[in-house]
Amino acid sequence: MIRWVLVIFLALIVFSQALPWLEKLGIGRLPGDVRFTLFGRVFSLPFASTILLSVVVFLLARFL
């Protein structure tokens, strides 16, 4: 159980660091991605983009 929590936590860190680069490709601005400003800081919760990327990675792993 703790292994999955660590994997999800690391995936979120990597995705949040790569988000500015991925926004140029359109990922991070899909319907279902939440972005809000709180105290002058922008927070992004990319729910739809995370699901899309996980499906793509799953399909790549499945066929390779």
ChimeraX commands (.cxc) that place a marker at each C-alpha (Angstrom):
marker #1 position 0.00,0.00,0.00 radius 0.5
marker #1 position 2.77,2.45,0.89 radius 0.5
marker #1 position 4.51,1.67,-2.40 radius 0.5
marker #1 position 1.47,2.87,-4.38 radius 0.5
marker #1 position 1.22,6.04,-2.33 radius 0.5
marker #1 position 4.87,6.79,-3.06 radius 0.5
marker #1 position 4.44,6.09,-6.78 radius 0.5
marker #1 position 1.41,8.38,-7.00 radius 0.5
marker #1 position 3.20,11.09,-5.01 radius 0.5
marker #1 position 6.27,10.92,-7.25 radius 0.5
marker #1 position 4.13,10.93,-10.40 radius 0.5
marker #1 position 2.33,14.06,-9.22 radius 0.5
marker #1 position 5.63,15.79,-8.49 radius 0.5
marker #1 position 7.02,14.92,-11.93 radius 0.5
marker #1 position 3.81,15.95,-13.67 radius 0.5
marker #1 position 3.59,19.26,-11.81 radius 0.5
marker #1 position 7.21,20.06,-12.72 radius 0.5
marker #1 position 6.61,19.18,-16.37 radius 0.5
marker #1 position 3.29,21.03,-16.57 radius 0.5
marker #1 position 4.66,24.32,-18.01 radius 0.5
marker #1 position 6.28,22.38,-20.86 radius 0.5
marker #1 position 3.21,20.20,-21.38 radius 0.5
marker #1 position 0.89,23.22,-21.49 radius 0.5
marker #1 position 2.53,24.20,-24.77 radius 0.5
marker #1 position 1.22,20.89,-26.15 radius 0.5
marker #1 position -2.28,21.53,-24.78 radius 0.5
marker #1 position -2.06,19.16,-21.83 radius 0.5
marker #1 position -3.09,20.84,-18.60 radius 0.5
marker #1 position -5.86,22.86,-20.21 radius 0.5
marker #1 position -8.31,20.03,-20.89 radius 0.5
marker #1 position -11.90,20.05,-19.64 radius 0.5
marker #1 position -11.65,18.57,-16.16 radius 0.5
marker #1 position -8.41,20.31,-15.25 radius 0.5
marker #1 position -8.90,22.75,-12.38 radius 0.5
marker #1 position -6.84,25.91,-12.05 radius 0.5
marker #1 position -7.40,28.53,-9.37 radius 0.5
marker #1 position -5.59,31.44,-7.78 radius 0.5
marker #1 position -5.22,31.68,-4.01 radius 0.5
marker #1 position -3.30,34.51,-2.33 radius 0.5
marker #1 position -1.72,35.51,-5.64 radius 0.5
marker #1 position -0.42,32.03,-6.40 radius 0.5
marker #1 position -1.78,29.81,-9.18 radius 0.5
marker #1 position -2.64,26.22,-8.26 radius 0.5
marker #1 position -3.36,23.59,-10.88 radius 0.5
marker #1 position -5.09,20.24,-10.39 radius 0.5
marker #1 position -4.81,18.44,-13.74 radius 0.5
marker #1 position -7.32,15.61,-13.24 radius 0.5
marker #1 position -8.23,15.02,-16.90 radius 0.5
marker #1 position -4.64,15.38,-18.11 radius 0.5
marker #1 position -3.43,12.86,-15.54 radius 0.5
marker #1 position -6.02,10.33,-16.67 radius 0.5
marker #1 position -5.14,10.92,-20.33 radius 0.5
marker #1 position -1.40,10.49,-19.73 radius 0.5
marker #1 position -1.92,7.37,-17.61 radius 0.5
marker #1 position -4.01,5.78,-20.37 radius 0.5
marker #1 position -1.32,6.59,-22.94 radius 0.5
marker #1 position 1.42,5.13,-20.73 radius 0.5
marker #1 position -0.70,2.03,-20.05 radius 0.5
marker #1 position -1.28,1.46,-23.77 radius 0.5
marker #1 position 2.42,1.91,-24.54 radius 0.5
marker #1 position 3.37,-0.55,-21.81 radius 0.5
marker #1 position 0.72,-2.99,-22.97 radius 0.5
marker #1 position 1.95,-3.08,-26.57 radius 0.5
marker #1 position 5.66,-3.10,-25.76 radius 0.5
marker link #1:1,2 radius 0.2
marker link #1:2,3 radius 0.2
marker link #1:3,4 radius 0.2
marker link #1:4,5 radius 0.2
marker link #1:5,6 radius 0.2
marker link #1:6,7 radius 0.2
marker link #1:7,8 radius 0.2
marker link #1:8,9 radius 0.2
marker link #1:9,10 radius 0.2
marker link #1:10,11 radius 0.2
marker link #1:11,12 radius 0.2
marker link #1:12,13 radius 0.2
marker link #1:13,14 radius 0.2
marker link #1:14,15 radius 0.2
marker link #1:15,16 radius 0.2
marker link #1:16,17 radius 0.2
marker link #1:17,18 radius 0.2
marker link #1:18,19 radius 0.2
marker link #1:19,20 radius 0.2
marker link #1:20,21 radius 0.2
marker link #1:21,22 radius 0.2
marker link #1:22,23 radius 0.2
marker link #1:23,24 radius 0.2
marker link #1:24,25 radius 0.2
marker link #1:25,26 radius 0.2
marker link #1:26,27 radius 0.2
marker link #1:27,28 radius 0.2
marker link #1:28,29 radius 0.2
marker link #1:29,30 radius 0.2
marker link #1:30,31 radius 0.2
marker link #1:31,32 radius 0.2
marker link #1:32,33 radius 0.2
marker link #1:33,34 radius 0.2
marker link #1:34,35 radius 0.2
marker link #1:35,36 radius 0.2
marker link #1:36,37 radius 0.2
marker link #1:37,38 radius 0.2
marker link #1:38,39 radius 0.2
marker link #1:39,40 radius 0.2
marker link #1:40,41 radius 0.2
marker link #1:41,42 radius 0.2
marker link #1:42,43 radius 0.2
marker link #1:43,44 radius 0.2
marker link #1:44,45 radius 0.2
marker link #1:45,46 radius 0.2
marker link #1:46,47 radius 0.2
marker link #1:47,48 radius 0.2
marker link #1:48,49 radius 0.2
marker link #1:49,50 radius 0.2
marker link #1:50,51 radius 0.2
marker link #1:51,52 radius 0.2
marker link #1:52,53 radius 0.2
marker link #1:53,54 radius 0.2
marker link #1:54,55 radius 0.2
marker link #1:55,56 radius 0.2
marker link #1:56,57 radius 0.2
marker link #1:57,58 radius 0.2
marker link #1:58,59 radius 0.2
marker link #1:59,60 radius 0.2
marker link #1:60,61 radius 0.2
marker link #1:61,62 radius 0.2
marker link #1:62,63 radius 0.2
marker link #1:63,64 radius 0.2
view
